[in-house]
Amino acid sequence: MARTVNFSRRAGKIKSAIDELVTEMTHARPIVIPTKDKVKLSEINFDSLELKALMKIQAHLSRVIYEKSKAKK
């Protein structure tokens, strides 16, 4: 019998795990990322960012992707 996977549920679990990690990290030490209304990815030097800042960016992208995937259904 084929196994089915509930991707929405799995994405929700991943999102909540990332959110918890980011919350823990931001309480430990503030992360400062320069912000503008729009930033081109080519303008960001990812190599110079600390791991915590990169993880915060990753968490934000995961939330955006998750919300957009829910909207398409």
N, C-alpha and C positions, 0 to 999 in steps of 0.2 A: 504494500500500500504506500502511496506517495505521501510524503510529509509536507504539510502546509506551514508556511511561515507568515506570521502577522507582522509585516514590516512597519506598520504605523506604531504598533506597541513596542517593537524593538527600538525604533527611532526615538520614541518617547523615553525609554529607559536610558538610552545613550545620552540624550539631551539632559536628563535630570542628573546623571552621573557627572557630566561635564560641568553643569551649573554648580553642583556641590563643590567640585574641585576648584572652580574659579572663585567661588565665595570664600572658601578656606584660604586660598592664596591671596586674595585681595585684603582680607582681614589681617593677614600676617605682615604685609608690607604694601603700601600704596604703589600702584603702577601708573606711571605717567606716560601717556602716548599722545604726541601732538595731534590735535584734531583740526580739521577744516571741514567745510561743508562737503567737499568732494576731494578725494585723494586718489591719484593714479597709483596702481600697484607698482609701476616702474619707478615711482618716486620714493618708495620705501626700501630702505636697506635692511632687509630681514636678518642678515648676518650680524648686524650690530645690536639687534634687540636682545634683551634678556629672555630666558626661557619662559618666565612668567608672563611677559608681554605677548610672546608668541602664542602661548596657550590661551590667553584672553582673546586674541584675534581669532584663534581656531574655534573657541566656544561661540563667539559671536557669529561666525560664518555657519557653524552647525545649526544655530537657532534660526538663521535666515533660511537656510536650505530646508530645514524641517518645516517651517511655516509655509514656504512656497510649495512644498510637496503636499501639504495638507490642503492647500487652496486649489490645487489642480484636480483633486478628487471630487 
